[in-house]
Amino acid sequence: MEPIKFASYLEAQAAEIPGVRNSKRSRLKLLAALARLLEVSEFKDVKVLDITREAGLAKGTFFVQFKTKEEVAEELLKRFVDFERATVPELPLAGDLFDIICGVVKWYDSNFAMNHGVLCCLIRFSGSDTSYRQLWKERNQGMLERWASATQRFLSVEPADTDLFREVMHSAGAIMDQSLFERYGLAATSGSDLDDAVRLELQAVLIYRTITGTDPAPSRVQYMKSLVGVRET
C-alpha cells in the first residue's frame, strides 16, 4: 500500500460534498488548508488569514467553524492520527522477512515525507503539551501493536515473551524515527548525507538485526554487503 497525503485526502472529502456553502465542506477545506501550510511553515508562523486564503474561503467562514487556529490544529492532528491508523499497511504472514522490513521502512519513510508538516507539528506540540504527548504516544503504540503482532506471529515468538518482543520492536522503530527527526530538524543532531536508497537499506538491516539477532544474507542487500558479512563472489 502506498502512503496517502492527508491534505489531499481531506480536500477530496470536501470535494465530494455538494454545495459551496456547506458547513462540513468548509470545515474540511480549512483543515486541508492548514495541513498544506504546515508543509512550508511552522504552526506559530501561520495566521488565520493564511488558512482562509489557502482554503479559498472568507475570514468570517473560519470563525463560524473554529474560534482559534489552535482549534483547527487540534482537530487536524486528531483526525490525522485516526487516518494514519486506518491506512497503516497490514504485514504479510509469509515471505522473506527482510523484504517485509524493507517494505515497512519504505512506507514509513514515504508516509513521513508526504505528511511531514502535520507530523512535525504534532511532535513539536508534544514537547510542551501533555495532551499532544499522549496523542503522539497513542499514534506510536497503535502502529507498534499492528506491526509487532504480525512480526511476532511471523517469527513464532512465544506469548510469554510478548512484552519483551514489543520492547525490541519499539527500539527498532526508534531507528526510523531518529533518522526522520534529524532530517526534518526535530533533533539537535544533523541528518545523514547518505543517499536515500542507502539510508533506507541501512535502516532495514539494523531493524532486521534488532529483531532477529542475525543479519540478512549478503545476497538480500545491495549497498550493505560489507556490513552484513563477507561479500559474495
Summary of the structure (lengths in Angstrom):
residues: 233
radius of gyration: 20.3
end to end distance: 35.1
largest distance: 69.6
contacts: 654
relative contact order: 0.10
helix: 71%
strand: 0%
